[in-house]
């Protein structure tokens, strides 16, 4: 199979999980709930549609939103904001004004209702935990990308400027000046990085999110070159360190990036591969990164089972206080594992 056929297989395996009632909210391998795994997957589906203009993919996305709007949406937090990014992109594609009130209302909630840390950071409140005073690297992908895209779609400068600030603030507290990698989280209460883990999927949210964000900055009439340069600088530093830490045999990355005794993990590797592939294509990364990007692409494809299931994906991972916490996260198929795999395949050439 070629890359496009593999992407469709992986996506079809996930779309088949839409049926089945309300679903189990703790089951991350389904599209029958509205949470961050599904938000990641639907964003990737929108990318697939933009790359292929496949009408079935577009119908699947429309049907998914229709199902959940009819059923009713969950309480708002960082993670339940994730599906709003795909909705905003769907609105931009279809100009269907039925989506507009929810996009506007949710973005206003992010601006005024979402709890803040010191210095106005988006507190990583989730369905299960308040996480007072905490910044997580996940937040940029789950909430900030939506706020910025909504600001572009609805031409609201305030939203765009807030999204830029959140990127800069998260870089300040989560980007390691020593390694170029990202800590999973920072807490203002005690001012610490928890277990000081360089967790692979946490890092990959920045690898994939920042390259898309920087691309979108080109659409912004208020783009500040200093902001763009600052984000790109931290992103390039991270990418070069990731290339250095890549497992040379498989092309994948360990779930603790700098600890070879932790398992190799597919979802993070797919997101990193996407960032590297796109970075090379856009000329943001040197051509020397192409070999690593291709090896990562091939390594992730090797983890796709015959039925389209993406294997060796770590389950949802809250904040860990020591490195063994990350080593012991179980492995099982998830919607975000599927989504990040076919997101990566949109950059395959």
TORBAGU-700390 format. One line per field, with one value per atom (N, C-alpha, C): residue number from 1; residue in one letter; x, y, z. Coordinates in steps of 0.2 Angstrom, whole numbers, plus 5000, padded with zeros to 4 digits. Layout:
BEGIN
num c(NUM/...);
residuo c(A/...);
east c(X/...);
north c(Y/...);
up c(Z/...);
// end
This chain:
BEGIN
num c(1/1/1/2/2/2/3/3/3/4/4/4/5/5/5/6/6/6/7/7/7/8/8/8/9/9/9/10/10/10/11/11/11/12/12/12/13/13/13/14/14/14/15/15/15/16/16/16/17/17/17/18/18/18/19/19/19/20/20/20/21/21/21/22/22/22/23/23/23/24/24/24/25/25/25/26/26/26/27/27/27/28/28/28/29/29/29/30/30/30/31/31/31/32/32/32/33/33/33/34/34/34/35/35/35/36/36/36/37/37/37/38/38/38/39/39/39/40/40/40/41/41/41/42/42/42/43/43/43/44/44/44/45/45/45/46/46/46/47/47/47/48/48/48/49/49/49/50/50/50/51/51/51/52/52/52/53/53/53/54/54/54/55/55/55/56/56/56/57/57/57/58/58/58/59/59/59/60/60/60/61/61/61/62/62/62/63/63/63/64/64/64/65/65/65/66/66/66/67/67/67/68/68/68/69/69/69/70/70/70/71/71/71/72/72/72/73/73/73/74/74/74/75/75/75/76/76/76/77/77/77/78/78/78/79/79/79/80/80/80/81/81/81/82/82/82/83/83/83/84/84/84/85/85/85/86/86/86/87/87/87/88/88/88/89/89/89/90/90/90/91/91/91/92/92/92/93/93/93/94/94/94/95/95/95/96/96/96/97/97/97/98/98/98/99/99/99/100/100/100/101/101/101/102/102/102/103/103/103/104/104/104/105/105/105/106/106/106/107/107/107/108/108/108/109/109/109/110/110/110/111/111/111/112/112/112/113/113/113/114/114/114/115/115/115/116/116/116/117/117/117/118/118/118/119/119/119/120/120/120/121/121/121/122/122/122/123/123/123/124/124/124/125/125/125/126/126/126/127/127/127/128/128/128/129/129/129/130/130/130/131/131/131/132/132/132/133/133/133/134/134/134/135/135/135/136/136/136/137/137/137/138/138/138/139/139/139/140/140/140/141/141/141/142/142/142/143/143/143/144/144/144/145/145/145/146/146/146/147/147/147/148/148/148/149/149/149/150/150/150/151/151/151/152/152/152/153/153/153/154/154/154/155/155/155/156/156/156/157/157/157/158/158/158/159/159/159/160/160/160/161/161/161/162/162/162/163/163/163/164/164/164/165/165/165/166/166/166/167/167/167/168/168/168/169/169/169/170/170/170/171/171/171/172/172/172/173/173/173/174/174/174/175/175/175/176/176/176/177/177/177/178/178/178/179/179/179/180/180/180/181/181/181/182/182/182/183/183/183/184/184/184/185/185/185/186/186/186/187/187/187/188/188/188/189/189/189/190/190/190/191/191/191/192/192/192/193/193/193/194/194/194/195/195/195/196/196/196/197/197/197/198/198/198/199/199/199/200/200/200/201/201/201/202/202/202/203/203/203/204/204/204/205/205/205/206/206/206/207/207/207/208/208/208/209/209/209/210/210/210/211/211/211/212/212/212/213/213/213/214/214/214/215/215/215/216/216/216/217/217/217/218/218/218/219/219/219/220/220/220/221/221/221/222/222/222/223/223/223/224/224/224/225/225/225/226/226/226/227/227/227/228/228/228/229/229/229/230/230/230/231/231/231/232/232/232/233/233/233/234/234/234/235/235/235/236/236/236/237/237/237/238/238/238/239/239/239/240/240/240/241/241/241/242/242/242/243/243/243/244/244/244/245/245/245/246/246/246/247/247/247/248/248/248/249/249/249/250/250/250/251/251/251/252/252/252/253/253/253/254/254/254/255/255/255/256/256/256/257/257/257/258/258/258/259/259/259/260/260/260/261/261/261/262/262/262/263/263/263/264/264/264/265/265/265/266/266/266/267/267/267/268/268/268/269/269/269/270/270/270/271/271/271/272/272/272/273/273/273/274/274/274/275/275/275/276/276/276/277/277/277/278/278/278/279/279/279/280/280/280/281/281/281/282/282/282/283/283/283/284/284/284/285/285/285/286/286/286/287/287/287/288/288/288/289/289/289/290/290/290/291/291/291/292/292/292/293/293/293/294/294/294/295/295/295/296/296/296/297/297/297/298/298/298/299/299/299/300/300/300/301/301/301/302/302/302/303/303/303/304/304/304/305/305/305/306/306/306/307/307/307/308/308/308/309/309/309/310/310/310/311/311/311/312/312/312/313/313/313/314/314/314/315/315/315/316/316/316/317/317/317/318/318/318/319/319/319/320/320/320/321/321/321/322/322/322/323/323/323/324/324/324/325/325/325/326/326/326/327/327/327/328/328/328/329/329/329/330/330/330/331/331/331/332/332/332/333/333/333/334/334/334/335/335/335/336/336/336/337/337/337/338/338/338/339/339/339/340/340/340/341/341/341/342/342/342/343/343/343/344/344/344/345/345/345/346/346/346/347/347/347/348/348/348/349/349/349);
residuo c(X/X/X/X/X/X/X/X/X/X/X/X/X/X/X/X/X/X/X/X/X/X/X/X/X/X/X/X/X/X/X/X/X/X/X/X/X/X/X/X/X/X/X/X/X/X/X/X/X/X/X/X/X/X/X/X/X/X/X/X/X/X/X/X/X/X/X/X/X/X/X/X/X/X/X/X/X/X/X/X/X/X/X/X/X/X/X/X/X/X/X/X/X/X/X/X/X/X/X/X/X/X/X/X/X/X/X/X/X/X/X/X/X/X/X/X/X/X/X/X/X/X/X/X/X/X/X/X/X/X/X/X/X/X/X/X/X/X/X/X/X/X/X/X/X/X/X/X/X/X/X/X/X/X/X/X/X/X/X/X/X/X/X/X/X/X/X/X/X/X/X/X/X/X/X/X/X/X/X/X/X/X/X/X/X/X/X/X/X/X/X/X/X/X/X/X/X/X/X/X/X/X/X/X/X/X/X/X/X/X/X/X/X/X/X/X/X/X/X/X/X/X/X/X/X/X/X/X/X/X/X/X/X/X/X/X/X/X/X/X/X/X/X/X/X/X/X/X/X/X/X/X/X/X/X/X/X/X/X/X/X/X/X/X/X/X/X/X/X/X/X/X/X/X/X/X/X/X/X/X/X/X/X/X/X/X/X/X/X/X/X/X/X/X/X/X/X/X/X/X/X/X/X/X/X/X/X/X/X/X/X/X/X/X/X/X/X/X/X/X/X/X/X/X/X/X/X/X/X/X/X/X/X/X/X/X/X/X/X/X/X/X/X/X/X/X/X/X/X/X/X/X/X/X/X/X/X/X/X/X/X/X/X/X/X/X/X/X/X/X/X/X/X/X/X/X/X/X/X/X/X/X/X/X/X/X/X/X/X/X/X/X/X/X/X/X/X/X/X/X/X/X/X/X/X/X/X/X/X/X/X/X/X/X/X/X/X/X/X/X/X/X/X/X/X/X/X/X/X/X/X/X/X/X/X/X/X/X/X/X/X/X/X/X/X/X/X/X/X/X/X/X/X/X/X/X/X/X/X/X/X/X/X/X/X/X/X/X/X/X/X/X/X/X/X/X/X/X/X/X/X/X/X/X/X/X/X/X/X/X/X/X/X/X/X/X/X/X/X/X/X/X/X/X/X/X/X/X/X/X/X/X/X/X/X/X/X/X/X/X/X/X/X/X/X/X/X/X/X/X/X/X/X/X/X/X/X/X/X/X/X/X/X/X/X/X/X/X/X/X/X/X/X/X/X/X/X/X/X/X/X/X/X/X/X/X/X/X/X/X/X/X/X/X/X/X/X/X/X/X/X/X/X/X/X/X/X/X/X/X/X/X/X/X/X/X/X/X/X/X/X/X/X/X/X/X/X/X/X/X/X/X/X/X/X/X/X/X/X/X/X/X/X/X/X/X/X/X/X/X/X/X/X/X/X/X/X/X/X/X/X/X/X/X/X/X/X/X/X/X/X/X/X/X/X/X/X/X/X/X/X/X/X/X/X/X/X/X/X/X/X/X/X/X/X/X/X/X/X/X/X/X/X/X/X/X/X/X/X/X/X/X/X/X/X/X/X/X/X/X/X/X/X/X/X/X/X/X/X/X/X/X/X/X/X/X/X/X/X/X/X/X/X/X/X/X/X/X/X/X/X/X/X/X/X/X/X/X/X/X/X/X/X/X/X/X/X/X/X/X/X/X/X/X/X/X/X/X/X/X/X/X/X/X/X/X/X/X/X/X/X/X/X/X/X/X/X/X/X/X/X/X/X/X/X/X/X/X/X/X/X/X/X/X/X/X/X/X/X/X/X/X/X/X/X/X/X/X/X/X/X/X/X/X/X/X/X/X/X/X/X/X/X/X/X/X/X/X/X/X/X/X/X/X/X/X/X/X/X/X/X/X/X/X/X/X/X/X/X/X/X/X/X/X/X/X/X/X/X/X/X/X/X/X/X/X/X/X/X/X/X/X/X/X/X/X/X/X/X/X/X/X/X/X/X/X/X/X/X/X/X/X/X/X/X/X/X/X/X/X/X/X/X/X/X/X/X/X/X/X/X/X/X/X/X/X/X/X/X/X/X/X/X/X/X/X/X/X/X/X/X/X/X/X/X/X/X/X/X/X/X/X/X/X/X/X/X/X/X/X/X/X/X/X/X/X/X/X/X/X/X/X/X/X/X/X/X/X/X/X/X/X/X/X/X/X/X/X/X/X/X/X/X/X/X/X/X/X/X/X/X/X/X/X/X/X/X/X/X/X/X/X/X/X/X/X/X/X/X/X/X/X/X/X/X/X/X/X/X/X/X/X/X/X/X/X/X/X/X/X/X/X/X/X/X/X/X/X/X/X/X/X/X/X/X/X/X);
east c(5004/5000/5004/5002/5005/5003/5007/5005/4998/4995/4988/4983/4985/4980/4981/4987/4989/4985/4985/4982/4974/4971/4964/4962/4967/4966/4966/4971/4971/4965/4963/4957/4951/4950/4944/4943/4949/4949/4946/4948/4945/4938/4936/4930/4925/4926/4922/4920/4924/4922/4917/4914/4910/4903/4901/4895/4896/4890/4891/4888/4883/4881/4885/4885/4889/4896/4898/4904/4907/4913/4916/4921/4920/4924/4931/4933/4939/4943/4939/4941/4944/4950/4953/4953/4951/4951/4943/4940/4934/4932/4927/4925/4918/4916/4909/4909/4915/4915/4918/4917/4920/4925/4932/4937/4943/4949/4955/4958/4957/4959/4955/4949/4945/4946/4948/4950/4956/4961/4967/4965/4961/4959/4956/4951/4947/4951/4955/4960/4964/4966/4970/4966/4959/4955/4954/4953/4953/4959/4965/4971/4971/4968/4967/4963/4957/4953/4956/4959/4963/4968/4971/4976/4973/4967/4964/4958/4954/4948/4943/4944/4940/4933/4928/4921/4919/4921/4919/4922/4928/4931/4928/4926/4922/4915/4912/4905/4906/4912/4913/4914/4917/4919/4912/4908/4902/4897/4897/4893/4895/4901/4904/4902/4902/4900/4893/4889/4882/4879/4883/4881/4882/4888/4889/4885/4884/4880/4873/4870/4864/4863/4869/4869/4870/4874/4876/4883/4886/4894/4895/4901/4903/4905/4907/4909/4916/4917/4923/4929/4934/4941/4946/4952/4958/4957/4955/4955/4949/4943/4937/4937/4941/4942/4945/4949/4953/4948/4942/4938/4936/4936/4934/4939/4945/4950/4947/4945/4943/4936/4932/4926/4927/4932/4934/4937/4941/4943/4937/4933/4927/4923/4922/4918/4922/4928/4932/4931/4931/4930/4923/4918/4911/4907/4909/4906/4899/4898/4892/4891/4887/4886/4883/4881/4878/4884/4890/4895/4898/4896/4899/4897/4891/4889/4893/4894/4898/4906/4908/4915/4917/4912/4913/4912/4907/4906/4911/4914/4919/4926/4927/4933/4933/4927/4926/4927/4925/4926/4933/4937/4944/4947/4945/4948/4946/4939/4937/4935/4934/4931/4937/4942/4947/4951/4952/4957/4964/4967/4973/4978/4985/4990/4993/4998/5002/5004/5005/5007/5002/4996/4990/4991/4994/4995/4988/4987/4981/4982/4978/4979/4976/4980/4978/4973/4967/4961/4959/4957/4955/4948/4945/4939/4939/4945/4946/4950/4954/4958/4958/4959/4959/4966/4971/4978/4980/4979/4979/4987/4988/4994/4999/4996/5000/5000/5005/5006/5008/5005/5007/5008/5013/5015/5009/5004/4998/4994/4994/4989/4989/4995/4996/4992/4993/4989/4982/4980/4973/4969/4971/4967/4970/4976/4979/4979/4980/4979/4972/4967/4960/4959/4961/4960/4963/4969/4972/4968/4966/4963/4956/4953/4946/4947/4953/4955/4956/4959/4960/4953/4949/4943/4938/4937/4932/4935/4942/4945/4945/4947/4947/4954/4957/4964/4966/4961/4962/4964/4960/4961/4968/4970/4976/4982/4981/4987/4987/4982/4982/4986/4984/4987/4995/4997/5004/5007/5004/5007/5007/5002/5002/5008/5010/5015/5022/5023/5029/5029/5024/5024/5026/5023/5024/5032/5034/5041/5046/5044/5047/5048/5043/5043/5044/5043/5043/5049/5052/5057/5064/5068/5074/5080/5083/5088/5094/5095/5100/5100/5094/5093/5090/5086/5081/5075/5074/5068/5063/5057/5052/5050/5050/5047/5039/5037/5030/5026/5028/5024/5028/5025/5028/5022/5024/5019/5022/5018/5019/5020/5016/5016/5022/5027/5033/5038/5036/5040/5045/5042/5046/5043/5046/5044/5042/5039/5037/5042/5042/5047/5053/5052/5057/5058/5053/5053/5052/5057/5056/5052/5046/5041/5040/5040/5040/5034/5028/5022/5021/5023/5022/5026/5033/5037/5034/5031/5028/5022/5019/5013/5016/5022/5025/5028/5031/5034/5029/5023/5018/5014/5013/5009/5012/5019/5022/5023/5025/5026/5019/5013/5007/5006/5007/5006/5010/5016/5021/5018/5016/5013/5007/5003/4997/4999/5004/5006/5007/5008/5009/5002/4996/4990/4987/4991/4989/4992/4987/4989/4993/4993/4996/5002/5005/5010/5016/5020/5026/5031/5036/5042/5046/5046/5050/5047/5040/5036/5038/5037/5038/5045/5050/5057/5059/5055/5056/5054/5047/5044/5048/5050/5054/5061/5064/5071/5070/5065/5064/5062/5058/5056/5062/5066/5072/5076/5078/5082/5079/5073/5070/5071/5069/5069/5076/5082/5088/5090/5088/5089/5085/5079/5075/5079/5082/5085/5091/5094/5100/5098/5092/5090/5086/5084/5080/5084/5080/5082/5084/5091/5093/5091/5089/5087/5080/5075/5068/5065/5069/5067/5062/5060/5056/5059/5055/5058/5055/5060/5058/5053/5048/5043/5046/5052/5056/5062/5062/5067/5074/5076/5083/5085/5080/5081/5080/5085/5084/5081/5080/5077/5070/5067/5060/5058/5051/5049/5049/5049/5048/5041/5039/5032/5030/5024/5022/5019/5014/5011/5015/5020/5024/5029/5031/5035/5032/5025/5021/5021/5020/5019/5026/5031/5038/5040/5038/5039/5035/5029/5025/5029/5031/5035/5041/5045/5051/5050/5045/5044/5041/5037/5034/5039/5043/5049/5054/5055/5060/5056/5050/5046/5045/5044/5044/5050/5056/5062/5064/5060/5062/5067/5068/5074/5078/5085/5090/5088/5090/5089/5092/5097/5100/5095/5090/5085/5080/5081/5076/5077/5083/5084/5081/5081/5078/5071/5068/5061/5058/5062/5060/5060/5065/5066/5060/5059/5053/5046/5045/5039/5039/5044/5044/5044/5046/5046/5039/5035/5028/5024/5025/5021/5022/5028/5029/5025/5022/5018/5011/5009/5002/5000/4995/4993/4989/4988/4984/4977/4974/4967/4967/4973/4974/4975/4975/4977/4984/4985/4992/4994/5000/5002/5007/5008/5013/5012/5006/5004/5003/5006/5005/4998/4995/4989/4989/4983/4983/4988/4991/4997/4996/4994/4994/5001/5001/5008/5011/5017/5021/5026/5027/5031/5038/5039/5045/5045/5051/5052/5049/5049/5046/5038/5035/5028/5027/5031/5031/5033/5038/5040/5034/5029/5024/5017/5017/5011/5009/5003/5001/5001/5002/5002/4995/4991/4985/4983/4979/4977/4973/4973/4970/4968/4963/4961/4966/4970/4976/4981/4982/4987/4986/4979/4977/4978/4975/4975/4982/4987/4994/4997/4995/4998/4996/4989/4987/4988/4989/4992/4999/5003/5010/5010/5005/5005/5003/5000/4998/5005/5010/5017/5021/5019/5022/5023/5028/5029/5032);
north c(4994/5000/5006/5011/5018/5022/5027/5031/5033/5035/5038/5032/5026/5020/5018/5019/5017/5022/5029/5034/5032/5030/5029/5023/5018/5012/5013/5017/5019/5024/5028/5032/5028/5024/5019/5015/5013/5009/5013/5019/5024/5026/5028/5030/5025/5019/5013/5013/5016/5017/5022/5026/5031/5028/5023/5020/5017/5015/5012/5016/5021/5024/5030/5031/5036/5034/5028/5025/5026/5023/5024/5030/5035/5041/5039/5033/5031/5027/5026/5022/5027/5027/5032/5030/5024/5021/5021/5027/5028/5035/5036/5042/5044/5040/5041/5045/5048/5053/5060/5065/5072/5073/5072/5073/5075/5075/5077/5072/5065/5060/5061/5062/5063/5070/5075/5081/5081/5077/5076/5073/5067/5063/5067/5071/5075/5081/5084/5089/5085/5079/5076/5074/5072/5071/5077/5083/5089/5090/5088/5089/5084/5078/5073/5075/5078/5081/5087/5091/5097/5094/5088/5086/5082/5079/5074/5077/5081/5083/5078/5072/5066/5068/5067/5069/5065/5058/5054/5056/5058/5061/5067/5071/5077/5075/5071/5068/5065/5061/5058/5064/5069/5074/5078/5080/5083/5079/5072/5068/5067/5067/5067/5073/5079/5085/5085/5083/5083/5078/5073/5068/5071/5074/5077/5083/5087/5093/5091/5086/5083/5080/5077/5073/5078/5083/5088/5087/5093/5093/5093/5090/5090/5097/5096/5102/5105/5111/5114/5114/5112/5112/5112/5112/5112/5106/5100/5094/5094/5096/5096/5102/5106/5111/5109/5103/5101/5100/5097/5096/5103/5108/5114/5117/5114/5116/5113/5107/5104/5107/5109/5113/5119/5123/5130/5129/5124/5122/5120/5116/5114/5120/5125/5131/5135/5135/5139/5135/5129/5125/5126/5125/5125/5132/5136/5142/5141/5135/5134/5138/5142/5147/5144/5138/5134/5133/5133/5132/5138/5144/5150/5152/5151/5153/5149/5143/5139/5140/5142/5144/5150/5155/5161/5161/5157/5156/5153/5147/5143/5148/5151/5155/5161/5164/5168/5165/5159/5155/5154/5153/5152/5158/5164/5170/5173/5171/5174/5169/5163/5158/5152/5151/5146/5149/5145/5147/5149/5153/5156/5154/5154/5153/5160/5161/5167/5169/5175/5178/5176/5174/5173/5167/5162/5156/5152/5148/5144/5138/5138/5132/5126/5120/5114/5110/5113/5110/5105/5099/5093/5091/5086/5083/5080/5078/5075/5079/5084/5087/5095/5099/5106/5108/5105/5106/5113/5116/5123/5125/5131/5133/5130/5125/5121/5123/5123/5123/5117/5114/5108/5109/5105/5106/5104/5100/5098/5104/5109/5114/5118/5119/5122/5119/5112/5109/5109/5107/5106/5112/5118/5124/5130/5131/5137/5137/5131/5131/5133/5131/5133/5140/5143/5150/5154/5152/5156/5155/5149/5147/5151/5151/5155/5162/5165/5172/5174/5169/5170/5169/5164/5163/5169/5171/5176/5183/5184/5190/5194/5190/5193/5194/5200/5201/5199/5200/5199/5191/5187/5180/5178/5181/5179/5181/5187/5190/5186/5183/5179/5173/5170/5163/5164/5170/5171/5171/5175/5176/5169/5164/5158/5154/5154/5151/5153/5160/5163/5161/5161/5159/5152/5148/5140/5139/5142/5142/5144/5149/5152/5147/5143/5139/5131/5129/5122/5120/5125/5123/5123/5118/5117/5121/5126/5129/5124/5119/5115/5110/5107/5102/5104/5109/5111/5107/5102/5098/5102/5099/5102/5097/5100/5097/5096/5091/5089/5095/5097/5103/5107/5112/5117/5119/5119/5122/5128/5133/5139/5138/5134/5132/5128/5131/5127/5128/5130/5132/5126/5121/5115/5112/5107/5103/5096/5095/5089/5083/5078/5073/5075/5081/5083/5079/5076/5071/5075/5073/5074/5069/5070/5065/5065/5060/5060/5064/5061/5064/5071/5073/5080/5084/5082/5086/5086/5081/5080/5085/5087/5092/5098/5100/5106/5105/5099/5098/5099/5096/5097/5103/5106/5112/5118/5119/5125/5126/5120/5121/5123/5121/5123/5130/5132/5139/5144/5142/5147/5147/5142/5142/5147/5146/5151/5158/5159/5166/5170/5167/5170/5173/5170/5173/5179/5180/5185/5192/5197/5204/5207/5204/5207/5203/5199/5195/5199/5197/5201/5196/5198/5194/5192/5196/5194/5188/5188/5182/5176/5176/5171/5168/5173/5171/5167/5169/5166/5159/5158/5152/5147/5150/5145/5143/5148/5146/5141/5141/5135/5129/5129/5123/5120/5124/5121/5118/5121/5118/5111/5111/5105/5099/5101/5097/5094/5098/5095/5090/5092/5087/5081/5081/5075/5071/5074/5070/5066/5070/5066/5060/5061/5056/5050/5051/5046/5039/5033/5027/5025/5024/5023/5017/5012/5005/5006/5008/5008/5015/5020/5027/5030/5027/5029/5033/5035/5038/5035/5035/5032/5037/5034/5038/5043/5041/5046/5047/5053/5054/5052/5054/5053/5047/5042/5036/5030/5027/5021/5015/5015/5010/5010/5016/5017/5014/5012/5009/5014/5011/5015/5017/5023/5024/5027/5025/5027/5033/5035/5041/5048/5048/5053/5053/5047/5047/5049/5048/5050/5058/5061/5068/5071/5069/5071/5071/5065/5064/5069/5071/5076/5083/5084/5091/5091/5086/5086/5086/5082/5082/5088/5091/5098/5103/5103/5108/5108/5102/5101/5104/5102/5104/5112/5115/5122/5126/5122/5126/5128/5126/5129/5124/5118/5114/5113/5111/5110/5103/5102/5096/5090/5091/5086/5082/5085/5082/5078/5078/5074/5066/5064/5057/5054/5058/5057/5057/5061/5062/5056/5054/5048/5042/5041/5035/5035/5040/5041/5039/5041/5039/5032/5029/5022/5018/5021/5017/5017/5022/5022/5018/5018/5014/5007/5005/4998/4996/5001/4999/4999/4999/4999/4992/4989/4982/4981/4975/4974/4977/4978/4980/4988/4991/4998/5001/4996/4998/5001/5006/5009/5006/5002/4998/5002/5000/5003/5010/5012/5019/5019/5023/5024/5027/5025/5027/5035/5038/5045/5045/5051/5051/5058/5058/5064/5065/5070/5073/5068/5066/5061/5065/5062/5064/5061/5056/5053/5049/5047/5045/5038/5034/5027/5028/5033/5034/5034/5037/5037/5030/5027/5020/5015/5016/5011/5013/5018/5019/5014/5011/5005/5007/5002/5003/5000/5004/5001/5006/5004/5008/5014/5019/5025/5029/5034/5038/5043/5046/5050/5047/5040/5036/5036/5034/5034/5040/5046/5052/5055/5054/5057/5053/5046/5043/5045/5046/5049/5056/5060/5067/5067/5062/5061/5060/5055/5053/5059/5064/5070/5073/5072/5075/5070/5064/5059/5060/5059/5061/5055);
up c(5000/5000/5000/4997/4997/5003/5005/5011/5011/5006/5006/5008/5005/5007/5014/5017/5024/5028/5026/5030/5030/5025/5025/5029/5029/5033/5040/5042/5049/5051/5047/5049/5049/5044/5044/5050/5053/5059/5065/5065/5070/5069/5063/5061/5063/5062/5064/5071/5076/5083/5085/5080/5081/5084/5081/5084/5091/5094/5100/5106/5105/5111/5113/5120/5123/5123/5123/5124/5131/5132/5139/5139/5143/5142/5144/5147/5149/5143/5138/5132/5127/5126/5122/5115/5113/5106/5104/5103/5101/5099/5094/5092/5095/5100/5102/5108/5110/5116/5113/5117/5115/5120/5119/5123/5119/5122/5119/5114/5115/5110/5104/5104/5098/5095/5099/5096/5092/5094/5090/5084/5084/5078/5073/5075/5071/5067/5071/5068/5063/5064/5059/5053/5054/5049/5044/5047/5043/5039/5042/5038/5032/5033/5028/5022/5025/5020/5016/5019/5015/5010/5012/5008/5002/5003/4998/4995/4998/4996/4995/5000/4999/5003/4999/5002/5007/5007/5013/5019/5019/5025/5028/5023/5025/5029/5025/5028/5035/5036/5042/5048/5046/5051/5053/5047/5048/5053/5051/5055/5062/5063/5070/5074/5071/5075/5076/5071/5072/5077/5078/5083/5090/5091/5097/5099/5094/5095/5097/5094/5096/5103/5104/5111/5117/5115/5121/5123/5124/5125/5132/5134/5141/5144/5150/5154/5150/5150/5147/5151/5148/5151/5146/5148/5142/5137/5140/5135/5131/5134/5130/5125/5125/5120/5114/5114/5108/5102/5103/5096/5093/5097/5094/5088/5088/5083/5076/5076/5070/5068/5073/5071/5068/5070/5067/5060/5059/5052/5048/5051/5047/5045/5049/5047/5042/5042/5037/5030/5030/5024/5021/5026/5023/5024/5028/5029/5032/5035/5038/5045/5045/5051/5057/5056/5062/5068/5065/5070/5073/5071/5073/5080/5083/5089/5095/5093/5098/5098/5092/5091/5095/5094/5097/5105/5107/5114/5118/5114/5118/5118/5113/5113/5118/5119/5125/5131/5132/5138/5140/5135/5135/5138/5135/5137/5144/5146/5152/5158/5156/5161/5163/5158/5160/5166/5171/5176/5174/5177/5175/5181/5179/5184/5185/5189/5189/5182/5181/5174/5169/5171/5166/5161/5164/5160/5160/5155/5155/5159/5165/5170/5166/5167/5164/5167/5168/5171/5166/5169/5165/5168/5164/5167/5174/5176/5182/5187/5185/5190/5189/5194/5193/5191/5194/5193/5194/5200/5201/5201/5197/5196/5192/5187/5183/5176/5173/5165/5163/5158/5154/5147/5144/5137/5133/5135/5131/5130/5134/5133/5127/5124/5118/5112/5112/5106/5108/5114/5116/5116/5117/5118/5114/5114/5111/5104/5101/5093/5091/5095/5094/5094/5100/5101/5095/5093/5088/5081/5079/5073/5073/5079/5079/5078/5081/5080/5073/5069/5062/5058/5060/5056/5057/5063/5065/5066/5064/5064/5071/5076/5083/5085/5085/5086/5093/5098/5105/5106/5103/5103/5101/5095/5092/5096/5099/5103/5110/5112/5118/5117/5111/5109/5109/5106/5105/5112/5116/5123/5127/5126/5129/5126/5120/5117/5121/5121/5124/5131/5135/5142/5143/5139/5140/5138/5133/5132/5138/5141/5146/5152/5154/5159/5158/5152/5150/5146/5142/5138/5142/5141/5145/5141/5144/5141/5140/5145/5145/5139/5138/5133/5126/5127/5121/5121/5126/5126/5131/5131/5135/5141/5147/5153/5152/5155/5155/5158/5164/5167/5171/5173/5178/5183/5190/5195/5198/5198/5202/5209/5212/5219/5221/5223/5224/5218/5213/5207/5205/5202/5201/5194/5192/5185/5187/5193/5195/5194/5190/5190/5185/5182/5177/5171/5169/5164/5157/5153/5145/5142/5143/5141/5133/5129/5122/5119/5121/5118/5120/5127/5129/5124/5123/5118/5111/5109/5102/5101/5107/5106/5104/5106/5104/5097/5095/5089/5083/5084/5079/5080/5086/5087/5084/5086/5084/5077/5073/5066/5063/5065/5062/5064/5070/5073/5069/5068/5064/5057/5054/5047/5047/5052/5053/5054/5057/5058/5052/5046/5040/5038/5040/5039/5043/5048/5053/5051/5050/5048/5054/5060/5066/5068/5063/5065/5067/5072/5075/5073/5069/5067/5073/5079/5085/5088/5088/5091/5087/5080/5076/5077/5077/5078/5084/5089/5096/5096/5094/5094/5089/5083/5079/5082/5086/5089/5093/5098/5103/5099/5094/5090/5087/5083/5080/5085/5090/5095/5098/5099/5101/5095/5089/5083/5083/5083/5082/5088/5094/5100/5099/5096/5095/5089/5084/5079/5083/5087/5091/5095/5098/5102/5099/5093/5089/5089/5090/5090/5083/5082/5075/5072/5076/5073/5070/5074/5073/5070/5071/5069/5074/5079/5084/5090/5095/5101/5107/5112/5119/5122/5126/5130/5134/5137/5141/5136/5133/5127/5128/5134/5136/5140/5140/5144/5140/5137/5133/5136/5143/5146/5146/5144/5143/5136/5135/5129/5123/5117/5111/5110/5109/5109/5102/5099/5092/5091/5096/5095/5095/5100/5100/5094/5092/5086/5079/5079/5073/5073/5079/5079/5078/5081/5079/5072/5069/5062/5058/5059/5056/5056/5062/5063/5059/5059/5055/5048/5045/5038/5036/5040/5038/5038/5043/5044/5038/5036/5030/5024/5023/5017/5017/5022/5023/5023/5023/5023/5030/5035/5042/5045/5043/5045/5039/5041/5036/5033/5027/5023/5027/5031/5035/5039/5041/5045/5041/5035/5030/5032/5032/5033/5040/5045/5052/5051/5047/5046/5043/5037/5033/5037/5041/5046/5051/5053/5058/5055/5049/5045/5044/5042/5040/5047/5052/5059/5061/5060/5062/5058/5051/5047/5049/5051/5053/5059/5063/5069/5067/5061/5059/5057/5061/5060/5054/5052/5045/5045/5051/5052/5053/5052/5053/5060/5065/5072/5073/5076/5077/5084/5083/5089/5093/5100/5104/5106/5107/5109/5117/5120/5127/5129/5134/5136/5139/5140/5143/5149/5149/5154/5158/5164/5168/5171/5175/5177/5182/5181/5185/5189/5195/5200/5200/5196/5195/5188/5186/5179/5178/5184/5183/5182/5184/5182/5174/5171/5163/5160/5163/5161/5162/5166/5168/5165/5161/5158/5153/5153/5149/5142/5137/5130/5128/5124/5121/5115/5110/5105/5107/5104/5106/5100/5101/5095/5093/5098/5096/5093/5095/5091/5084/5083/5076/5072/5076/5073/5071/5076/5075/5069/5068/5063/5056/5055/5049/5048/5053/5052/5050/5052/5050/5042/5040/5033/5028/5031/5026/5024/5027/5025/5022/5021/5017/5010/5007/5000/4996);
// end
